[in-house]
Amino acid sequence: MMEIPKILMLVGVVFLALGILLQLIGKVPGDILFKKGNTTFFFPIVSCIIISIILSVILSLLSRFK
């Protein structure tokens, strides 16, 4: 069984890599952005889906070590 510190470091590395990737890409294509006058509405639908998939994979991998 993996130790908790190793799991936390792995999750941290994954989030760090994802953060660097998003900084390099900039805005994720597919996110919804409306600008009209002084009003701006931003809904990161694609970003939410990507984060959900990554978290699902991580949690699935972690559940196999129990």
C-alpha positions as CSV (number, residue, x, y, z in Angstrom):
1,M,0.0,0.0,0.0
2,M,1.3,3.5,-0.9
3,E,1.9,5.8,1.9
4,I,-0.2,9.0,2.3
5,P,2.7,11.4,1.7
6,K,3.6,9.7,-1.6
7,I,0.0,9.9,-2.7
8,L,-0.2,13.6,-1.8
9,M,3.1,14.3,-3.7
10,L,1.7,12.5,-6.7
11,V,-1.5,14.5,-6.7
12,G,0.5,17.7,-6.2
13,V,2.7,16.9,-9.2
14,V,-0.3,16.3,-11.3
15,F,-1.9,19.6,-10.3
16,L,1.4,21.4,-10.9
17,A,1.7,20.0,-14.4
18,L,-1.9,20.8,-15.2
19,G,-1.4,24.4,-13.9
20,I,1.7,24.9,-16.0
21,L,-0.1,23.4,-19.1
22,L,-3.0,25.8,-18.6
23,Q,-0.7,28.8,-18.2
24,L,1.1,27.9,-21.5
25,I,-2.1,27.3,-23.4
26,G,-3.9,30.4,-22.0
27,K,-7.6,30.1,-22.3
28,V,-8.9,26.6,-22.9
29,P,-10.8,26.4,-26.2
30,G,-14.4,25.7,-25.7
31,D,-14.9,27.8,-22.6
32,I,-17.9,30.2,-22.9
33,L,-17.1,33.9,-22.7
34,F,-19.7,36.6,-23.2
35,K,-18.8,40.3,-23.2
36,K,-21.4,43.0,-23.7
37,G,-20.7,46.5,-22.5
38,N,-19.6,46.5,-18.9
39,T,-20.8,42.9,-18.4
40,T,-18.7,39.8,-18.7
41,F,-19.9,36.2,-18.2
42,F,-17.3,33.4,-18.2
43,F,-18.3,29.7,-17.9
44,P,-15.4,27.3,-18.0
45,I,-17.3,24.2,-19.1
46,V,-14.4,22.5,-20.9
47,S,-12.1,23.2,-18.0
48,C,-14.6,21.7,-15.6
49,I,-14.9,18.6,-17.7
50,I,-11.1,18.2,-17.9
51,I,-10.6,18.7,-14.2
52,S,-13.4,16.2,-13.5
53,I,-11.8,13.5,-15.7
54,I,-8.4,14.0,-14.1
55,L,-9.8,13.8,-10.6
56,S,-11.8,10.7,-11.5
57,V,-8.7,9.0,-12.8
58,I,-6.7,9.9,-9.7
59,L,-9.4,8.7,-7.3
60,S,-9.9,5.5,-9.3
61,L,-6.1,4.8,-9.1
62,L,-6.1,5.6,-5.4
63,S,-9.1,3.2,-4.7
64,R,-7.2,0.3,-6.3
65,F,-4.4,0.6,-3.7
66,K,-6.8,-0.1,-0.8
